[in-house]
C-alpha cells in the first residue's frame, strides 16, 4: 500500500515499460519485469500481486489479452517475489534452519532472474500465438526519464541486501 500510495509502484512499472514494452507481448513483459523489480523490494508475492495486478490486468485486457491470460501472467510472475531477495520466506527459512540469510539471498538472485526470463519467453510465444500485446517502438529518452524517476526505488534492494550481507 505504501509503494502504491507513494508512487513507487507506478515508477517501477513505467521503467519496466520503457525497458521491455517494445517486445511482443509488451504488457505481459512489463508485468513480469515489474514483478522482478518488486521482488527486490517487497519480498512478498502477495504484495507484488496487489501492487502490479491492479494496474496491469485492465490495461492488458484492452490490448487484446484474454482475462484469464492476463491474470495468469500477473499471478505467476508475482511468485518471483519470494525468490529474488529480500525474500520473506527465505528469511523465515534461514531463521528456522539456522542457515545464513545472506547466503540464501545470494542464492536466490540467479534462479529468480532465470524464472523471470523463462516467463518472458513464454509470454512472447503466447502473445504471438494469440495475436495479443501490441508492440511499440523502443525510445531511449523514455527509458532515461523512467530510470531517473525510479532510481531511488532501484537502490532500495541494494541497501537492504548490502546491509544484511555486510552485517549492518
Secondary structure, DSSP 8 states (H G I E B T S, - for coil): -HHHHTTHHHHHHHHHHHHHTTSTTHHHHHHHHHHHHHHTTT--HHHHHHHHHHHHHHHHHHTT--HHHHHHHHHHHHGGGGTSSS-HHHHHHHHHHT--HHHHHHHHHHHHHHHHHHHHHHHHHHHHHHT-S------HHHHHHHHHHHHHHHHHHHHHHHHHHHT-
